[in-house]
Amino acid sequence: MMKDKQFETRAIRAQLERTDYNEHSSPLFLTSSFVFDSAEEMRAAFNDESDDYIYSRYINPNTNEFINKVCLLEGAEAGFATASGMAAIYTTFMALLKSGDHVISCSSVFGATHAIFTRYFPKWNMSHSYFHTNHVEEIEQLIKPETRFIYLETPTNPAIELIDLELVAGIAKKYHILLIVDNCFATPYLQQPVKFGADLVIHSATKYMDGQGRVLGGVVVGKKELINEIYLFGRLTGPSMSPFNAWVLSKSLETLALRMDRHCENALFVAQKLEGHHQLENVSYPFLKSHPNYEIAKKQMSAGGGILTVTLKGGYEAAKKFLDNLQMIKISPNLGDARSIVTHPASSTHCKLSEQERLAVGIKPGLIRISVGLENREDILNDLLQALNG
Ligand SMILES: *Cc1c(COP(=O)(O)O)cnc(C)c1O
């Protein structure tokens, strides 16, 4: 029934069946386990012959509601919800890979994902290769017989570069390997990788899905046969999302479209106003015509998202002064919050990389990432301008 409804309606109406209490809003099911009316019912549930709930590490009505919604929004068949975005990434890797396997990833990935590849993959006898975000043609040369999947983020964090999803999905298909996309920055409201051929889509629900900086969460959705493997691994090893966080996130999704519209409007406004400022070397936002990947952005995203970067001409010293001059906007590693947030990737999230590695993924010493919030856009802009000029 929900399949023929539009995005906003799905995000609001895909909710749990009513209980005997006739509640209007989905209740919170804080229960670790469920009971069976007979020994036969329990046997059937454990043998996958019924959909009865068993134990909340496996699935719970609240996590089920959240997963269902994300599947409807992403156009995916099935999903599994986890305690954080990193738990979704780790669980997916562990469920699908075995010793000896190889993966290809874009060079610009979330810091903790980079750490899994570089610090832990060798320990498990797995390997990775990076292709440069702006050189998708490198991918084919990196494919080996043991390559299991291509992994990417678009827009990338923090450089805000875009990768052509349809193009990479075509390569994955040609070589019979999977395409996995971390869709955290765009959210399903702006971009649905499954439509372009992705096999799995991963989210840190901590970011725009919650949108108010309250709970951690993660989710992976996509092809049913892959999700079955991920679900089984998750059910056995326990990275599952808590029912409380799922309950919060299902409600958060009701306003995702509304919030994203405003995030995008505010971010585009700020990007346009800051572009050309005499203190700035560069302003990067997918829907600015000056963005080198503007055509890809137009093709696969319905708007530019809430994140932009600015690069100060004066390098780290100027960046530091700018951050310290801000009065309203706070320095924090989070993003996708109702409150505008700034970070300095070179000295924080990406400090473990060498200067050379940072430059290779577009992180100059003067680069600042701005997650544009839902405050009045003039107030956001004015705080940024007084900090630049101050
Ligand atoms: C934050 C983030 C993650 C990790 O999510 P957590 O919920 O913090 O574990 C993964 N990928 C991207 C792109 C992110 O921004």
The ligand as an ORCA input file, in Angstrom:
! r2SCAN-3c Opt
* xyz 0 1
  C      29.252      9.824     10.953
  C      29.498      9.016      9.750
  C      29.697      7.633      9.861
  C      29.721      6.913     11.188
  O      28.499      6.970     11.846
  P      28.331      6.844     13.443
  O      26.864      6.849     13.625
  O      29.030      8.026     14.045
  O      28.979      5.575     13.854
  C      29.885      6.916      8.684
  N      29.902      7.521      7.480
  C      29.724      8.859      7.346
  C      29.764      9.465      5.986
  C      29.516      9.656      8.470
  O      29.361     10.979      8.339
*
